[in-house]
Amino acid sequence: MAQGFLKSFDKELDVHSAGTEPAKEINPFAVEVMKEAGIDLTTHYPKSVDNYLNELWDYVITVCDDANEACPFFAGRVKHRIHMGFEDPSRATGTRDFVYGKFRKIRDEIREQFLKFYSKEIVNHEH
């Protein structure tokens, strides 16, 4: 979701999303709630951070769920490391409506936090 929002703020950004233990596919709830926000994730797929270890990155932003997991360390070459903890909506259980509600809540939190990051770190440093 974070990658989708960053690209929606600025299509020129080189943004990648990866995990230490990538799923086989993007969670269908994530695809649906992002579609509601006008962002199409249907061509995205989970990737491993191992694909990016040999590249230089301006930012590595971890978004793991502080309450339920230890955030892994990205060992690649990075200028700035930032952590933004979000509850993992894929752990939600209950009715379909409840799970959708959890995904929407986290989607909105991600949009808000990444818009603040983009405005402060990217836009302000371009000038």
N, C-alpha and C positions, 0 to 999 in steps of 0.2 A: 504494500500500500504506500509506503514511504517513497519508493522509487517512482511510482505512478504520480504522486503529488508533486515531487520535485520536477519531473519532466513536464507536468502541466504548468508549473510556474515559469519554466524557461526551457524551451525545446532544445536549446543549444548546449545545455549541461550534459556532460558525460557522466551518467549515473548508472550504477550497477547494484544489484541486490544479490546477496549470497548468504549462505548459512553454513555452519559447521556440520550439520546433519540435515541436508536438504530433503524435503519431502519428495515424493514421486511426482506430485502435481500441486498447483496452487489450489488452496482451499476454495471450493465452489462458493462458499458464503462470502469470502473476500472478493471474488470476481463479481458477485451480484451487488454487494454494497458499494463497490467502486464504480460499477456501471451506473448506479443511482447518482453518484457524484460526477458523472460525465467522463469517467476514465475507463478505458478498455484494457483489461489485463489478459484477454483471451490468448494473446500471442506470447505472454510471459511464461517462464517455466523456472522452477527452482534450480539454483546453481550452487556449487561448492565454493567456499572461500579459497580453496586450493588453486582455483583457476586464476586468482588475482594476486598471489603472493609475490610474484616477481615484478610487479608494476609499481610505479610511484603514484601515491594518492594524496590529494590535497586534504581530504577528509575521510575518515572512517567513522561511521556513526553506528553504534550498537543500539539495538532496540529491544533487547531481550527483557523478559519478564522478571524483574528483580525478586519478586516474591516466590517464584517457583523454580528458578534455575540460576546457576552461576554463569555469568556472562563470559564467553570465551574471549581470549585475547587474539587479535589479528596480528600476526607476526610480520606482515609485509611492511614496505617502506611507506610511512605515513607522516605528513606534516602536522595534522591536527586530529586528535582522537576525541570524540564526543560520545557521551552516553545519554540516551533518552529512553528511560524505562517505560514500557507499556505492558499492561496485562495482556497475556496471550489469549485472544478470543477463541482460538481453536480448542482450548481446554474447556470451553463452556459446555454444559450439559443441560438438558431440559427440552422444553417444547421448541419446535422450529422457530416460533415467534420470539422466544426468549433468546435463542442463539443468534438470530438475526439482530435483535436489539443489542446484544453484546458486541457484535461485529460493527454495527453502526456507531456505537459509543466510542469504540477504539479507533475506528476510521476517523471520526471527528476530532479526537484527541491528537491523532497523528497529523492530520491536516493542519490543525492549529499550531502544534509545536514545530513542524517543518516549515510552515510559512514564517514563523518568527525566526527560525534559523536562517532561512533563505534571505529574508529582509535584512537581518543584522549582519550575517557573515558573507553572503554572496553579493548582494546589491551594494552594500556599503563599501566593500573592498574593491569593487570594479571601478569606483570613481576616485 
